[in-house]
């Protein structure tokens, strides 16, 4: 996928989530956010948007990032999440989300987390 198509996909995802932000005064920041955060992270295959929203809610609430938590709650409700939807999220997705939000050291630790036993 080209960077332009990834950026466009990111803009579509941000709009669907209701996370459109006012234009940034920093040149190129809006395109970077659309491409990397919304297109690259939120647009990755194999995990539905509601599941990603649950991961984001968990991380933002644990870290007490209250400013971005409020719009994420709105996004989650807009995706049709209920109060018990978080029970269906794979732990590996939650660990990955924590790693993305916390940085490289925690990301490395998240990769080393033990896998749950197979059923």
Secondary structure, 3 states (H helix, E strand, C coil): CCHHHHHHHHHHHHHHHCCCCCCCCCCCHHHHHHHHHHHHHCCCCCCCHHHHHHHHHHHHHHCCCHHHHHHHHHHHHHCCCCCCHHHHCCHHHHHHHHHHHHCHHHHHHHHCCCCCCCC
